[in-house]
Amino acid sequence: MEQRRHGTPTRDELSALRGALDALAPLDVREHDAVAALVTTRELAAREHLLRAGDRAEYGALVIDGALREYWPLPDGTERTKGFALAGALVGSLSDLLSPKPSLSAVQALAPSRLLLVPWRAFDELRARSATINELARKLTEALYLRKSEREWELLALDAEGRYERFVARFPGIEARVSQSIVASYLGITPEHLSRVRRRRRAAERATR
């Protein structure tokens, strides 16, 4: 059974969160303190879930260390990986956080990971009282929408080789942490097709040396 291990963030961890938020919409000291008062830490073992499909989504998170993936578990037992989050990235299924319904997505650690958690509903209450935090929420929503649109474009407009090239550039080193089936599900191809894509890429690299 997965256990929740919440703790208190360090000063450096709060500084990392401050930087991630200010990159979207700069907050003043009082607003940063209000957000920091909500934050707890969470450590996940490899394969442990921050969110399971069917549960209520509660937290947005900043990855301090480790690697996670967001995915959809399908009724036939297969999975479709939505995306990955490495250190410094924000993670959490926004559509599920905004919905009162049970989550359709799951968020799972691919390696031992440490997160800063922000309870979404408490953050939403802050947003209602602060124009700047409301602007931060708007910018965050915009960023996630643009990321979703880019993923849709990749799946519809690029071939498997093009999607793989963008995956390698976006998530350096992630292949060493995940199974071939997870990478294939992110790219929208079969593991066998992924093997062929990798072989062609290696052959092209050797030809240019």
C-alpha positions as CSV (number, residue, x, y, z in Angstrom):
1,M,0.0,0.0,0.0
2,E,1.3,3.4,-0.9
3,Q,2.0,5.7,2.0
4,R,1.8,9.5,2.1
5,R,5.0,11.0,3.4
6,H,4.4,14.8,3.8
7,G,7.0,17.1,5.2
8,T,8.2,20.7,5.4
9,P,10.0,22.2,2.5
10,T,13.5,23.6,2.9
11,R,14.4,27.2,2.1
12,D,16.1,26.1,-1.1
13,E,13.0,24.2,-2.2
14,L,10.8,27.2,-1.5
15,S,13.2,29.3,-3.5
16,A,12.9,26.9,-6.4
17,L,9.1,27.1,-6.2
18,R,9.3,30.9,-6.1
19,G,11.4,30.9,-9.3
20,A,9.0,28.6,-11.1
21,L,6.0,30.8,-10.1
22,D,7.8,34.1,-10.9
23,A,8.6,32.8,-14.4
24,L,4.9,32.8,-15.0
25,A,3.8,35.9,-13.0
26,P,6.0,37.7,-10.5
27,L,4.5,37.7,-7.0
28,D,5.3,40.1,-4.1
29,V,6.7,38.8,-0.8
30,R,3.4,38.6,0.9
31,E,1.9,36.6,-2.0
32,H,4.9,34.3,-2.0
33,D,4.5,33.8,1.7
34,A,0.8,33.0,1.3
35,V,1.6,30.3,-1.3
36,A,4.5,28.9,0.8
37,A,2.2,28.5,3.8
38,L,0.3,25.9,1.7
39,V,3.2,23.9,0.5
40,T,4.3,20.5,1.8
41,T,6.8,18.0,0.5
42,R,6.1,14.5,-0.7
43,E,8.6,11.7,-1.5
44,L,7.6,8.9,-3.9
45,A,9.2,5.6,-4.5
46,A,9.7,4.4,-8.1
47,R,6.3,3.3,-9.5
48,E,4.4,5.0,-6.6
49,H,1.5,7.2,-7.6
50,L,0.8,10.8,-6.7
51,L,-2.6,10.4,-8.3
52,R,-4.5,7.3,-9.4
53,A,-7.3,7.3,-11.9
54,G,-10.6,7.3,-10.1
55,D,-9.3,9.3,-7.2
56,R,-10.0,13.0,-6.7
57,A,-7.2,15.2,-7.9
58,E,-6.0,17.4,-5.1
59,Y,-2.5,18.7,-5.8
60,G,-0.4,20.5,-8.2
61,A,3.3,19.9,-7.7
62,L,6.8,21.0,-8.6
63,V,9.3,18.3,-9.2
64,I,12.4,18.9,-7.0
65,D,14.2,15.7,-8.0
66,G,13.2,12.5,-9.9
67,A,11.0,11.9,-12.9
68,L,7.2,11.3,-13.2
69,R,4.7,10.6,-16.0
70,E,1.1,11.5,-16.5
71,Y,-0.9,8.8,-18.2
72,W,-4.4,7.5,-19.0
73,P,-5.2,3.9,-18.0
74,L,-7.6,2.4,-20.5
75,P,-10.4,-0.1,-19.9
76,D,-8.5,-2.8,-21.9
77,G,-5.6,-2.6,-19.5
78,T,-3.3,-0.6,-21.8
79,E,-2.0,2.8,-21.0
80,R,-1.4,6.0,-22.9
81,T,1.3,8.3,-21.6
82,K,0.4,12.0,-21.8
83,G,3.8,13.4,-20.7
84,F,6.8,13.4,-18.4
85,A,8.0,15.8,-15.7
86,L,11.6,16.0,-14.7
87,A,13.3,18.2,-12.0
88,G,12.1,21.8,-12.2
89,A,8.8,20.9,-14.0
90,L,5.3,21.5,-12.8
91,V,3.1,18.3,-12.7
92,G,-0.6,17.6,-12.1
93,S,-3.5,17.0,-14.4
94,L,-5.1,20.4,-14.7
95,S,-8.3,19.1,-16.3
96,D,-8.8,16.7,-13.3
97,L,-7.9,19.4,-10.8
98,L,-10.6,21.7,-12.3
99,S,-13.2,18.9,-12.4
100,P,-15.3,17.7,-9.4
101,K,-15.4,14.2,-11.0
102,P,-13.0,11.4,-10.3
103,S,-9.7,11.7,-12.1
104,L,-9.3,10.2,-15.6
105,S,-5.5,10.5,-15.4
106,A,-2.8,9.1,-13.2
107,V,0.5,10.6,-12.1
108,Q,3.3,8.1,-11.3
109,A,6.9,8.3,-10.3
110,L,9.3,6.7,-12.7
111,A,12.2,6.9,-10.2
112,P,12.5,8.0,-6.5
113,S,11.2,11.5,-6.6
114,R,10.7,14.5,-4.3
115,L,7.9,17.0,-4.9
116,L,6.6,20.2,-3.5
117,L,2.8,19.9,-3.3
118,V,0.3,22.8,-3.4
119,P,-3.3,21.9,-2.6
120,W,-5.3,23.1,-5.5
121,R,-8.5,24.1,-3.7
122,A,-6.6,26.2,-1.1
123,F,-4.6,27.8,-4.0
124,D,-7.9,28.5,-5.7
125,E,-9.1,30.4,-2.6
126,L,-5.9,32.5,-2.6
127,R,-6.6,33.2,-6.3
128,A,-10.0,34.6,-5.5
129,R,-8.4,37.1,-3.0
130,S,-5.4,38.2,-5.1
131,A,-5.4,39.7,-8.6
132,T,-1.7,38.7,-9.0
133,I,-2.2,35.1,-8.0
134,N,-5.3,35.0,-10.2
135,E,-3.0,36.2,-13.1
136,L,-0.5,33.4,-12.1
137,A,-3.3,30.9,-12.4
138,R,-4.2,32.2,-15.8
139,K,-0.6,32.1,-17.0
140,L,-0.3,28.5,-15.7
141,T,-3.5,27.5,-17.5
142,E,-2.2,29.1,-20.7
143,A,1.1,27.3,-20.5
144,L,-0.6,23.9,-20.0
145,Y,-2.9,24.6,-22.9
146,L,0.0,25.5,-25.2
147,R,1.8,22.3,-24.1
148,K,-1.3,20.3,-24.8
149,S,-1.7,22.0,-28.2
150,E,1.9,21.2,-29.1
151,R,1.4,17.5,-28.2
152,E,-1.7,17.4,-30.4
153,W,0.3,18.9,-33.3
154,E,3.1,16.4,-32.9
155,L,0.7,13.4,-32.9
156,L,-1.2,14.7,-36.0
157,A,1.4,16.4,-38.1
158,L,4.7,14.6,-37.5
159,D,5.7,11.0,-38.4
160,A,7.1,8.7,-35.8
161,E,10.7,9.8,-36.4
162,G,9.8,13.4,-36.0
163,R,7.9,12.7,-32.7
164,Y,10.8,10.7,-31.4
165,E,13.3,13.4,-32.2
166,R,11.2,16.0,-30.3
167,F,10.8,13.5,-27.4
168,V,14.6,13.0,-27.1
169,A,15.2,16.7,-27.1
170,R,12.5,17.6,-24.6
171,F,13.2,14.9,-22.1
172,P,17.0,14.2,-22.1
173,G,18.0,11.0,-20.3
174,I,14.4,9.9,-19.7
175,E,14.8,6.8,-21.9
176,A,17.2,5.2,-19.4
177,R,14.4,5.5,-16.7
178,V,11.4,4.1,-18.5
179,S,10.4,1.0,-20.4
180,Q,10.1,0.9,-24.2
181,S,6.4,0.4,-23.9
182,I,6.0,3.7,-22.0
183,V,8.0,5.6,-24.6
184,A,6.0,4.0,-27.4
185,S,2.7,4.9,-25.7
186,Y,3.8,8.5,-25.5
187,L,4.8,8.6,-29.2
188,G,1.6,6.8,-30.2
189,I,3.3,3.8,-31.8
190,T,3.9,0.2,-30.9
191,P,7.1,-0.9,-29.1
192,E,8.1,-2.8,-32.3
193,H,7.8,0.4,-34.4
194,L,9.8,2.3,-31.8
195,S,12.6,-0.3,-32.1
196,R,12.7,0.3,-35.9
197,V,12.8,4.1,-35.4
198,R,15.7,3.8,-33.0
199,R,17.6,1.5,-35.4
200,R,17.2,4.0,-38.2
201,R,18.3,6.8,-36.0
202,R,21.4,5.0,-34.9
203,A,22.2,4.1,-38.6
204,A,21.8,7.7,-39.6
205,E,24.1,8.8,-36.8
206,R,26.8,6.3,-37.8
207,A,26.5,7.5,-41.4
208,T,27.3,11.1,-40.5
209,R,30.4,10.3,-38.4
